[in-house]
Amino acid sequence: MTMVCHRPEGLEQLEAQTNFTKRELQVLYRGFKNECPSGVVNEETFKQIYAQFFPHGDASAYAHYLFNAFDTTQTGSVKFEDFVTALSILLRGSVYEKLRWTFNLYDINKDGYINKEEMMDIVKAIYDMMGKYTYPVLKEDTPRQHVDVFFQKMDKNKDGVVTLDEFLESCQEDDNLMRSLQLFQNVM
């Protein structure tokens, strides 16, 4: 039985498409190939890798949403190119690129809007991922309260959905959020 391996496009092309140097791409590729020898990762493997970072919680639901955001072509697998392109945006992209990527993560059904159900699914997944041992201990209705606050702040025209423009505007008005977007600017 032979295993089909995926090799990424040339590093020069990836260097031109991302905010990483050739050396950084080589390091990232070695790490990716170490975890995913075939050169691609499916959702189940992605969940297993991601779960290692959250040993006290259940990261499977959040990892599912994250995987779908990385799998931009909806093929059911993430190639190194997909991974490094998203990582480039999240770590070194402009504020606009980071916010747009985050909006796409939250827009689960990809209809161009974030509704309360989608936001609730994401918030619940985050709480599940963080685990039962958070401090202070979270109440049952905490996710709903966070979603309500989110919508009060972001749903500018009060139509029950948040558009990309509403999301961008609201996020850019929030100093704490803007500072947090800059935290990982120079991680590598």
WOLINKA-V681687 format. One record per run of one state. SS is the DSSP state (H for helix, E for strand, L for the rest). FROM is the first residue (numbers start at 1). LEN is the number of residues. If there is no record, write none. Layout:
# WOLINKA-V681687
{{SS	FROM	LEN} {SS	FROM	LEN}}
This chain:
# WOLINKA-V681687
{{L	1	10} {H	11	7} {L	18	4} {H	22	14} {L	36	4} {E	40	3} {H	43	9} {L	52	8} {H	60	11} {L	71	6} {E	77	3} {H	80	13} {L	93	2} {H	95	12} {L	107	6} {E	113	3} {H	116	15} {L	131	11} {H	142	13} {L	155	6} {E	161	3} {H	164	9} {L	173	2} {H	175	8} {L	183	6}}
